[in-house]
């Protein structure tokens, strides 16, 4: 069997924030790829503005580096559970993985998720213990944890014999010793281990072509671009080829452009052969999992599995009293076009139109959907969204709902309240480990609907010291009854106008206020959270009556508490079933679906009567 010794294909996998993207930066800098005068920005692979701000990778990226006359194709994958669909498909494109684990945090839920996907594909693993320079690093324990995880996930003997490299991606150092003092300013140990351990692709370029699309990109000029691996044969610009569609049909097209990856650039190439990772354009409706073959030898590869969505929200055209004031794109046509264009590249998303001005958008989790909303908002869109809901399924005649595996690291003093809070949300404790230094790690299995809105409570419960990570586990039989949700009512404005300091002061004792003095509000807009269970209508626009009588306590200045300004994620978590979040480029407002107080009360009575019947 001939091998292509000049090339290696490897994916970097890890939990969120364990340093994958920073490591790729260093590999780029220290390889023979970039010219000496190329300045590399920090986390250069995260090209999207939101990725840079949040420090997370949302879309998988590929790059290629040269090292000792060999080309190493590197796929940087997302670490967050909501973007797990990307990780799974990338595993098909590579022959090995670099598993990056934080030298202090050790294995986390996403480490487990991504490693499971890699082992299922029988890929060769290399473990990189990153952040070895942390004062709290515990490399020996972490390597033991990783080994236990490999055994638990059923790794074979070859996979268990993994090489370990210790590194600090931030400082650009690595070594084969777990002693931080022996770190050297080089990435050579990682490069050498990749070339030595990761298998070279099989060179069967003289056989008929098989190229499978694993990722999609979209470009205004050339349309859809399919990114994937050539598994067999050769492909060249100008070739007439067949595209084997997912539904079994076949489309013929001509290859108009081929791109190869080099450093951070995508360069046009004329030909690619077995083992190469490339991008192909010229097909309008190419989709993930489809195979490109010669017209006279149609032999499709197995279809790639794409994770189904687990959470849905309704997106609506904004119809609040302030509609159209701040956004550039406000019509149903524009919103629908934008959602459909998102489907061009995001394969885990579903969009179903339910009315001329409403769509059900389903995704992999709260973060997946909130990032779509945030991107739309930044592009000038104005819309309303409903509370996120989990997607139920019927499996073998049983109603099932998604469950998440939740891992919590917290100081021991907050352990009791965390266990109690997840218990009320129908969470089941699976494991508890005391990790030393007064820290404890608890593993739960929780219905996904119990986690909606939990992260804000969790942060206040653990005073910000707790770390929570969760990943989809399985669909299990539905737990009856209400789980999670908000216990407090809302403070709802009864009037339209500007919020005043005077009226905010009188409302403060009723709960937490969300608006600052001078904020424009409308009837039915939520201006705070009530300290009791029921909703309360308040007048927040009333100004102080001016009289010409001097007051005895005139010299007291009015001081109000700082309002709690909600982020987009917090707003989505706050929502109840009868509320919307209004999102515009400049504001995030919460509102009741029915703005008028009397109409709201009538609707609520009708609902109670219907429920009683």
C-alpha positions in Angstrom: 0.0 0.0 0.0 1.5 3.3 -1.1 1.4 6.2 1.4 1.7 10.0 0.8 4.6 10.6 3.2 4.7 14.3 2.3 1.4 15.1 4.1 -0.3 14.7 7.5 -4.0 15.5 8.3 -4.7 16.3 12.0 -7.5 17.9 14.0 -7.0 19.8 17.2 -9.8 18.9 19.7 -10.4 20.1 23.3 -12.9 21.6 25.7 -13.7 25.3 25.5 -10.8 27.5 26.5 -8.2 24.8 26.9 -6.0 26.6 24.3 -6.6 25.0 20.9 -6.7 28.2 18.8 -3.7 29.7 20.7 -1.8 26.5 20.0 -2.6 26.7 16.3 -1.2 30.2 16.3 2.1 29.0 17.7 2.3 26.1 15.3 1.8 28.6 12.4 4.4 31.0 13.8 7.0 28.4 14.4 6.6 26.4 11.2 8.3 27.2 7.9 5.0 28.6 6.6 4.8 32.4 7.2 7.3 34.9 5.8 9.4 36.5 8.5 7.6 39.8 8.1 4.0 38.4 8.4 2.5 39.7 11.6 0.1 37.2 13.2 -2.8 38.6 15.3 -3.6 36.8 18.5 -5.9 33.9 17.9 -5.6 34.5 14.2 -7.8 31.5 13.4 -10.8 33.1 15.1 -11.8 35.4 12.2 -15.4 36.3 13.3 -15.8 39.4 15.5 -17.9 37.4 18.0 -15.2 34.7 18.2 -12.6 37.3 19.0 -14.7 38.9 21.7 -15.9 35.8 23.5 -12.6 33.8 23.0 -14.5 30.8 21.6 -14.3 29.1 18.2 -17.7 28.9 16.5 -16.8 27.5 13.1 -14.2 24.9 12.3 -11.2 26.4 10.5 -8.5 24.8 8.5 -4.9 25.8 7.9 -1.8 24.1 6.7 1.8 24.4 7.8 5.1 23.4 6.3 7.6 21.6 8.5 10.7 19.8 7.3 9.4 19.6 3.7 6.1 18.0 4.9 2.7 19.6 4.8 0.6 19.3 7.9 -3.1 20.1 7.4 -4.5 21.3 10.8 -8.2 21.6 11.5 -9.1 23.8 14.5 -12.4 22.6 15.9 -15.0 24.3 18.2 -14.9 23.2 21.8 -18.4 24.2 22.7 -21.2 21.6 22.8 -23.5 23.7 20.7 -21.1 23.4 17.7 -20.5 19.7 18.1 -21.9 19.0 14.7 -18.7 20.6 13.2 -16.4 18.4 15.3 -18.0 15.2 14.2 -17.7 15.8 10.5 -14.1 16.9 10.8 -13.1 13.6 12.3 -13.9 12.0 8.8 -11.3 14.4 7.2 -8.3 13.6 9.3 -6.1 10.6 10.3 -5.2 11.7 13.8 -6.1 14.2 16.6 -4.2 16.4 19.0 -6.2 16.3 22.2 -5.4 19.5 24.2 -6.1 19.3 27.9 -5.7 22.1 30.5 -2.9 21.2 33.0 -5.1 22.3 35.9 -8.7 21.7 34.8 -8.0 18.2 33.3 -10.7 16.4 31.4 -14.0 18.2 31.0 -17.4 17.3 29.4 -16.4 18.5 26.0 -13.0 16.7 26.2 -15.1 13.5 26.7 -17.5 14.4 23.8 -14.7 15.2 21.2 -12.5 12.3 22.3 -15.4 9.9 22.0 -16.0 11.1 18.4 -12.3 10.7 17.6 -12.1 7.2 19.0 -15.2 6.1 17.2 -13.4 7.0 13.9 -10.3 4.9 15.0 -8.1 8.0 14.8 -4.6 8.1 16.2 -4.4 10.4 19.3 -1.6 12.6 20.6 -2.2 14.3 24.0 -1.0 17.8 24.6 -1.1 19.0 28.2 -1.4 22.8 27.8 -0.9 25.7 30.3 1.9 23.8 32.0 3.2 27.2 33.3 0.2 27.7 35.5 1.2 27.7 39.2 -1.7 25.3 39.9 -0.8 22.9 37.1 -1.0 19.2 38.0 0.2 17.4 34.9 0.6 13.9 36.4 -3.0 13.8 37.7 -4.2 15.2 34.4 -2.5 12.5 32.3 -4.0 9.8 34.7 -7.4 11.4 34.1 -6.9 11.3 30.4 -5.9 7.7 30.5 -9.0 6.8 32.6 -11.2 8.6 30.1 -9.6 6.7 27.2 -10.3 3.4 29.0 -13.8 4.4 29.9 -14.5 5.3 26.2 -13.3 1.9 25.1 -10.0 2.9 23.3 -8.1 0.0 21.7 -4.5 -0.9 22.8 -2.9 1.2 20.0 -4.9 4.3 21.0 -4.1 3.8 24.7 -0.4 4.0 23.9 -0.6 7.7 23.2 2.4 10.0 23.3 2.2 13.0 25.7 3.7 16.5 25.1 3.6 19.3 27.7 3.3 22.8 26.4 2.4 26.4 27.1 0.8 27.6 23.9 0.7 31.2 25.2 4.5 31.3 25.8 5.2 29.2 22.7 7.1 26.5 24.6 6.8 22.7 24.7 8.8 19.6 25.8 8.4 15.9 26.4 9.0 16.4 30.2 6.3 17.3 32.7 8.7 19.6 34.5 7.9 23.2 33.7 11.5 24.1 34.1 12.4 22.0 31.1 10.1 23.8 28.7 12.0 25.0 25.6 10.9 27.9 23.3 10.0 25.6 20.4 7.0 23.6 19.0 9.4 21.0 17.5 8.3 18.2 19.9 4.7 18.6 18.7 5.7 18.7 15.0 8.0 15.7 15.3 5.4 13.7 17.2 2.8 14.5 14.6 5.1 13.3 11.8 6.2 10.2 13.7 2.8 9.1 15.1 0.0 10.3 12.8 -0.4 7.9 9.9 0.2 9.3 6.4 -2.8 9.2 4.0 -3.0 6.3 1.6 -2.0 7.3 -1.9 -4.6 5.7 -4.2 -4.7 8.6 -6.6 -4.7 6.3 -9.6 -8.2 5.0 -8.7 -11.5 6.7 -9.5 -12.2 10.0 -7.7 -14.0 10.2 -4.3 -14.3 13.6 -2.6 -16.6 14.1 0.3 -17.9 17.5 1.6 -17.5 17.9 5.3 -17.9 21.7 5.8 -19.6 24.5 3.8 -18.5 28.0 3.2 -20.2 30.7 1.2 -18.8 33.5 -0.9 -20.7 36.3 -2.6 -18.7 35.8 -5.8 -18.5 32.0 -6.3 -21.5 30.9 -4.2 -21.3 27.8 -2.1 -17.9 26.3 -1.4 -17.6 22.6 -0.3 -14.6 21.9 1.9 -13.6 18.3 2.3 -11.0 15.6 1.7 -10.1 13.7 -1.5 -10.4 10.1 -0.3 -9.4 8.5 -3.6 -8.2 9.6 -7.1 -7.6 13.0 -8.4 -9.7 16.1 -9.1 -8.7 19.0 -11.4 -10.1 22.3 -12.6 -12.3 21.8 -15.7 -13.2 18.2 -14.8 -16.8 17.1 -15.5 -17.9 15.3 -12.4 -21.0 13.8 -10.7 -22.4 15.0 -7.4 -24.1 12.2 -5.5 -26.9 13.9 -3.6 -28.2 12.9 -0.1 -31.6 12.0 -1.6 -30.0 9.5 -4.1 -30.2 11.8 -7.1 -27.1 12.7 -9.2 -26.2 16.1 -10.6 -23.5 16.8 -13.1 -21.3 19.9 -13.0 -17.9 21.2 -14.0 -15.2 22.1 -11.4 -14.7 25.8 -11.8 -12.2 26.5 -9.0 -10.1 24.4 -6.5 -8.5 25.9 -3.4 -5.8 24.5 -1.3 -4.9 25.8 2.2 -1.6 27.3 3.1 -1.0 29.2 6.3 -4.0 31.4 6.8 -4.6 31.8 3.1 -6.8 29.9 0.6 -4.9 29.6 -2.6 -6.2 28.6 -6.0 -4.8 25.3 -7.2 -5.2 23.3 -10.5 -5.3 19.8 -9.2 -5.6 17.8 -5.9 -5.1 14.1 -5.2 -5.9 11.5 -2.5 -5.2 12.8 1.0 -5.5 16.5 0.2 -7.9 18.7 2.1 -9.4 21.2 -0.4 -12.3 23.5 -1.2 -14.3 23.1 -4.4 -16.6 25.7 -6.0 -19.0 25.5 -9.0 -21.9 23.6 -7.4 -24.8 25.7 -6.3 -26.6 23.2 -4.1 -23.8 21.1 -2.7 -24.4 19.9 0.8 -22.5 18.3 3.7 -22.0 14.6 3.3 -22.4 14.5 -0.5 -19.8 12.7 -2.6 -18.2 14.0 -5.8 -17.2 11.1 -8.2 -16.4 10.7 -11.9 -19.5 10.5 -14.1 -18.7 7.0 -15.3 -17.9 5.6 -11.8 -20.6 6.7 -9.3 -19.6 5.3 -6.0 -20.8 7.4 -3.0 -19.1 7.4 0.4 -21.3 6.7 3.5 -23.4 9.8 4.4 -22.1 11.8 7.3 -24.2 11.9 10.4 -25.3 15.4 11.5 -26.5 16.0 15.0 -30.2 16.9 15.2 -31.3 20.2 16.8 -32.4 20.0 20.5 -33.7 23.5 21.1 -36.1 25.8 19.2 -37.2 29.4 19.3 -39.8 31.5 17.3 -38.3 34.4 15.4 -40.8 37.1 14.5 -40.9 40.4 12.7 -40.7 43.2 15.3 -44.1 44.7 16.0 -43.5 46.7 19.2 -44.4 50.4 19.4 -40.6 51.2 18.7 -40.5 48.9 15.6 -38.4 50.2 12.7 -36.6 52.9 14.7 -33.2 51.4 15.1 -32.8 48.6 12.5 -31.9 48.7 8.9 -33.5 45.4 8.0 -37.0 45.0 9.5 -39.2 43.3 6.9 -40.2 39.6 6.9 -38.6 39.2 3.5 -35.2 40.5 4.7 -35.3 38.3 7.9 -36.3 35.2 5.9 -33.5 35.8 3.4 -31.0 36.1 6.2 -32.1 32.9 7.9 -32.0 31.0 4.7 -28.5 32.3 3.9 -27.5 31.0 7.4 -28.6 27.6 6.3 -26.1 27.7 3.4 -23.2 27.1 5.9 -24.8 26.0 9.2 -25.9 22.4 8.8 -27.2 22.0 12.4 -29.8 24.7 12.0 -33.4 24.3 10.8 -35.8 27.0 9.7 -39.5 26.4 9.3 -41.9 29.2 8.3 -45.1 29.1 10.5 -46.7 32.4 9.4 -45.8 35.2 6.9 -43.9 37.0 9.7 -42.8 34.1 12.0 -40.3 31.2 11.8 -39.4 28.4 14.1 -35.6 28.2 14.2 -34.1 25.1 15.7 -30.5 24.7 16.8 -28.1 22.8 19.0 -28.5 24.9 22.1 -28.9 28.4 23.6 -25.4 29.5 22.6 -25.9 28.3 19.0 -29.1 30.4 18.6 -28.0 33.4 20.6 -24.9 33.8 18.4 -27.1 33.8 15.3 -29.3 36.5 16.9 -26.3 38.5 17.9 -24.8 38.3 14.4 -28.1 39.4 12.9 -28.4 42.3 15.3 -24.9 43.5 14.4 -25.7 43.3 10.7 -28.6 45.8 11.3 -31.6 43.4 11.7 -34.5 44.1 14.0 -36.6 41.1 15.2 -38.4 39.5 18.2 -37.7 36.1 19.6 -39.7 33.9 22.0 -38.4 31.8 24.9 -36.2 28.8 24.0 -38.0 25.5 24.2 -36.5 22.0 24.0 -37.5 19.7 21.0 -39.4 16.6 22.2 -39.3 13.4 20.2 -41.2 10.1 20.1 -38.9 7.1 20.3 -40.5 3.6 20.2 -43.8 5.1 21.2 -42.4 7.0 24.3 -42.2 10.8 24.6 -38.6 11.7 25.1 -36.7 14.9 25.8 -33.0 15.8 25.5 -30.8 15.3 28.6 -27.5 17.0 29.2 -24.4 15.7 31.1 -23.4 18.6 33.4 -20.0 18.9 35.0 -19.7 21.5 37.8 -16.4 22.5 39.5 -17.1 24.6 42.6 -15.6 25.5 46.0 -17.0 23.0 48.6 -18.9 25.7 50.5 -21.3 26.2 47.6 -21.8 22.5 46.9 -25.0 22.1 48.9 -26.9 24.9 47.2 -25.8 23.7 43.7 -26.9 20.1 44.4 -30.2 21.4 45.8 -30.8 23.7 42.8 -30.1 21.0 40.3 -32.3 18.6 42.3 -35.3 20.9 42.0 -34.6 21.0 38.2 -34.8 17.1 38.2 -31.1 16.6 37.9 -29.7 13.3 38.9 -26.2 13.2 40.4 -23.9 10.7 38.7 -20.6 11.3 40.4 -18.7 13.5 42.9 -15.0 13.9 43.2 -13.0 16.0 45.7 -10.3 17.5 43.5 -8.3 19.0 46.4 -7.7 22.7 47.4 -11.3 22.8 48.8 -12.7 22.2 45.3 -15.3 19.6 44.3 -16.4 18.3 40.9 -20.0 17.0 40.5 -21.4 15.3 37.5 -25.2 15.4 36.9 -27.6 14.2 34.2 -30.2 17.0 33.8 -33.2 17.5 31.4 -32.2 20.2 29.0 -35.2 22.3 29.8 -34.0 22.4 33.4 -30.9 24.2 32.3 -32.6 27.0 30.5 -32.0 30.0 32.6 -29.8 28.1 35.1 -26.4 29.7 34.4 -27.3 33.1 35.9 -28.6 31.5 39.1 -25.5 29.3 39.2 -23.1 32.2 39.0 -24.8 34.1 41.8 -25.1 30.8 43.9 -21.3 30.2 43.6 -20.4 33.9 43.8 -18.8 33.6 40.4 -16.3 30.9 41.5 -18.2 28.0 40.0 -17.4 26.6 36.5 -20.2 24.8 34.7 -19.9 22.9 31.4 -22.5 20.7 29.8 -23.0 18.6 26.7 -25.9 16.8 25.1 -26.1 13.2 26.4 -29.2 11.5 25.0 -32.9 11.6 24.5 -34.6 9.9 27.5 -38.2 9.5 28.6 -39.9 12.8 29.4 -40.1 13.8 33.1 -43.7 15.1 33.7 -44.5 18.5 35.1 -42.9 22.0 35.0 -39.1 22.1 35.3 -37.0 25.2 35.8 -38.4 28.5 34.5 -38.6 31.8 36.4 -40.2 32.0 39.8 -40.4 35.8 40.1 -42.9 37.9 38.2 -42.0 40.9 36.0 -42.4 44.6 36.6 -44.3 45.8 33.5 -44.6 49.4 32.4 -48.2 50.7 32.2 -47.3 53.8 30.1 -45.2 55.1 27.2 -42.5 57.7 27.9 -39.1 58.1 29.5 -38.2 56.4 32.8 -37.6 59.0 35.5 -35.4 58.9 38.6 -38.4 59.8 40.8 -40.5 56.8 39.6 -37.6 54.4 39.6 -37.0 55.2 43.3 -40.7 54.3 44.1 -40.5 51.1 42.1 -37.1 49.9 43.5 -38.6 48.4 46.7 -40.8 46.1 44.5 -37.9 44.3 42.9 -34.9 44.7 40.6 -35.1 47.5 37.9 -33.6 46.8 34.4 -33.7 50.4 33.0 -31.8 53.6 33.6 -33.4 57.1 34.0 -34.1 58.6 30.6 -34.6 55.1 28.9 -37.6 55.2 26.5 -40.3 52.6 27.5 -43.7 51.6 26.2 -46.8 50.0 27.6 -46.2 46.3 28.1 -42.4 46.6 28.2 -40.7 44.7 31.0 -38.7 47.2 33.1 -37.7 44.9 36.0 -38.1 41.7 38.0 -40.7 41.6 40.8 -39.6 40.3 44.1 -42.9 38.3 44.3 -44.3 35.6 42.0 -47.0 37.6 40.2 -46.4 40.2 37.4 -46.9 43.8 38.6 -47.8 46.8 36.4 -45.8 49.9 37.4 -45.7 53.6 36.3 -42.0 54.3 35.6 -42.5 57.5 33.6 -44.1 59.6 36.4 -42.3 62.9 37.0 -42.2 64.6 40.4 -44.8 67.3 40.8 -43.2 70.7 41.0 -44.6 73.1 43.6 -43.5 76.5 44.8 -43.5 75.3 48.4 -40.1 74.7 49.9 -39.7 71.3 51.4 -38.0 70.7 54.8 -35.9 67.8 53.4 -35.1 69.6 50.1 -31.4 69.1 50.4 -31.5 65.3 50.3 -30.3 64.1 46.9 -32.1 61.2 45.3 -29.8 58.2 44.9 -31.0 55.1 43.0 -29.5 51.7 42.8 -27.6 50.7 39.7 -30.1 49.0 37.3 -29.3 45.4 36.2 -28.7 45.6 32.5 -29.3 42.2 30.9 -27.1 40.8 28.1 -28.7 39.0 25.2 -28.2 35.5 26.8 -29.6 36.7 30.2 -32.6 38.2 28.4 -33.3 34.9 26.6 -33.0 33.0 29.9 -35.3 35.5 31.7 -38.2 35.1 29.2 -41.5 33.4 30.2 -43.9 31.8 27.7 -46.0 34.9 27.4 -43.0 37.2 26.7 -40.8 38.2 23.8 -37.3 39.6 23.6 -37.1 42.5 21.1 -33.6 42.7 19.5 -32.4 45.7 17.5 -28.9 46.9 16.6 -29.0 49.4 19.5 -31.2 47.8 22.2 -32.4 44.6 23.8 -35.8 45.0 25.3 -38.1 42.5 27.1 -41.9 42.8 26.6 -45.1 41.0 27.1 -46.6 39.4 24.0 -49.9 41.2 24.8 -49.0 44.8 25.6 -52.3 46.1 27.1 -52.9 45.3 30.7 -56.6 44.6 30.5 -56.2 42.4 27.4 -53.4 40.5 29.1 -55.7 39.8 32.1 -58.6 38.6 29.9 -56.2 36.3 28.0 -54.8 34.9 31.2 -58.4 34.2 32.6 -59.3 32.4 29.3 -56.2 30.3 29.6 -57.1 29.3 33.2 -60.6 28.4 32.3 -59.4 26.3 29.3 -56.9 24.5 31.6 -59.5 23.8 34.2 -61.8 22.2 31.5 
